[in-house]
Amino acid sequence: MATRIVDSADVSPEATIGEGSSVWHLAQVREGAVLGAGCVVGRGAYVGTGVRMGDHCKLQNYALVYEPAELGDGVFVGPAAVLTNDTFPRAINPDGSLKSAADWQAVGVRIGRGASIGARAVCVAPVTVGEWATVAAGAVVTRDVPAHALVVGVPARQVGWVGTAGHPLQESGTPGVWRCPATGESYREQDGGLVPETAPTPTPSQESVDV
């Protein structure tokens, strides 16, 4: 599949865009950024210098991903979500001079494989969002999020668990074991996180693809 970069997008010739990726209107991808295969960068989205994205990531319209963020495979960043990079932001130094790139240290957000960041959520660097976790729309993440966790609010707090399909998990009746209502997959709590116990049950659409 060919890579698509529309005419109004601003993509640095020093960026690497993976095969089959699409960069849409008014998006900007800065120098040194690396996008994997099959990524989608929506209208007005920003990908900072040196940001690294895995395969099949989706940045929705006006999402802002500042360097040095790292996104695993299959990460979803919702509309107008922000991944910050400045712990102590200031426009000027104490003497009133304008800050330059040499006057602060960029820190990044790390997003694990398959995780989702909801619309208008903010991840305040430095934080790590674990694999398959979900950050609800409008949440403000100020500390690390465990894999498979569902977090909401300001500041974000964990209110449950989610499976690989993104649905909130339900109690199975066995202590510490959770079940996905969409796939039938079950998970077991271990060391403060979740580990899968069973494989998901194929849906009819999945079965037709696998045949």
N, C-alpha and C positions, 0 to 999 in steps of 0.2 A: 504494500500500500504506500502511495506517495505521501510525502510530507506536504502540508498545506500551510502557507503563510500568506495572509491576505495583504493587499497593498498598503493599507493604513496601519498595519502593525509595525512597531519599531523593534526589530530584532538585530542585535549586534552580530556582525560577521564573526566575532570571537566567541559567540555562544554555540553550543552543540545541541541540535534539535534531532531527536531520535526518529527513526523511520515510522511513518504513519501518524506522526503527531500533527496537531492543528493549532495554529496561533491566530486568534480572531481579531476583529477590528479594534484599533486603538490600544491593544495590549503592548506591553514593553517587556522585552527579555534582554537583560543586561549582559555585558561581556563576561565570559568565563562561566556563565550558567550552563548547566548540563541537564537536559531533559531526556528521559528514556523514551522507549518506543511507545507509540500509541497514546501519548499524552494530549490533553485538551487544555488550552489556555484561553479562557473566555474574554469577552469584550472588556477592555479597560483594565484587565488584570496586570499586575506588576510582578516580575520575577527578578530579584536583585542579583548583583554581581556575585558570581561564584555559587549561587544556590544550586543544590543538587536534588534532582527529582528522579525517582525510579520509573519503571514502566507503568503505563496505564493510569497515570495520575490525572485528576480533573480539578482545575482551578476555575471556579465559576466567575461570573461577571464581577469585575472590580475587586476581586480578592487581591490582597497585598502580601507578598511573601518576601520579606527582607532577608538579606544575607546576614550570617552564613547558614540559613535554614537548610535542613536535610529532610527530605520526604522519601519514605520507603515506597515500594511498589503499591499501586492501587489506592493511593491516598486521595480523599475527597476534601476539598476546601471550598466551603459554601460562599455564596454571594456576599461581597463586602467584608469577609472575614480578614483578620489581620494577624500576621505572625511578626512580632516586633523584634528589635535587635539592640535596643539601648536601655540599659538598666537605670541610668540616671540622666534622663534627657535634659539638655539645655541647648538653647540656640547660641548663647554667648558664654565666654569664660568669665571668671570673677572680675577681671579687669575691664570687662565690657567689649573685648574683641570678639569677633565672630568665630565660632568654633570651626575648625577644619577637620579633615579626616584623621589628622594626627593627634587630635585632642580628645579622642574617646576610643573605647574598645568595643567593637561589635561582638555581641553574643547571640547565639542562634537558638532556634526552636527545632527540636527533632520530633518527627512524626513517624510512628511505626507503620508497618505494612497493613493496609486495609483499613486504617483508622479514618474517621470522618470528623471534620470541623464544621459546625453548623453556621448558618447565615449570621453575619455580623458578630460572630464570636471573636474574642481577642485572646491570643496566647502570648503572655508576657514573658519574654526571654530572661534567663535561660530556663526552659522547661522541656520535658520529654513527655509526649503522649504515646502510650504503648500501643502495640499491635491490636487492631480491631476495636479499639476504644471509640466512643462517640462523645463528642463535646456538643452539647445542645446549643441551639440558636441563641445568640445574645449572651452566652456565658463568658466569663473572664477567668482564664486559667492562669493561676499564679504559682502552682506547684505541680509536680509530676503526677501524671494520670496513669494508673496501672493498665495493663493490657486487658481488654474486654470491659473496662469500666464505662458506665454511663454517668457523666457529670453534668450538672446544671447550675445556673445561678451566678451571683456576683458576691464574693469570689466563688469559683466553681467548687462544688462538693459532690461526692459520689452518692447516687441514689439507687443504683442497681448495676446490673451486668447486661451486656449485649453479646450476641453471637456473631458469627461471621456474616450472617445475612442482614445484620443491623437491627434486628428486632429485640426488644427487651426480653430477657430470659425470665422464665417462670419457675417457681419452686416445683421440684419433682415429687416431693413427699419424702425423699431421703435427705437427711441433713447434709448440707454442703454440696448437694448435687442440683444442678439447674438444667432446664430443658428449653430449647428454642421452639416456639410455637409454629414457626414457619417451616423449619426443616426437620424437626424431630431430633436434631443433634443434642447430645447432653454434655455437660461440662461439670468438672469437679473443682471445688476450691482447694487451692494448694499454695502455701507460702504467701498468702495475701493476694493471690491472683487466681486465674482460672486456667485449667488445662482441659482440652477436649477428651471426652471419654468414648464417644462413638462418632462415626462418620455421619454426615447429613444424609437424609433420605432424598433421593433424586425426585425432583418435580417432574410432571409430564413433559414440560418444555425441555428440561435437562435430558430426559431419557431420549427424546427425539433427536437431540443434538448428538448424543453419544452413539446412536445406532449407526 
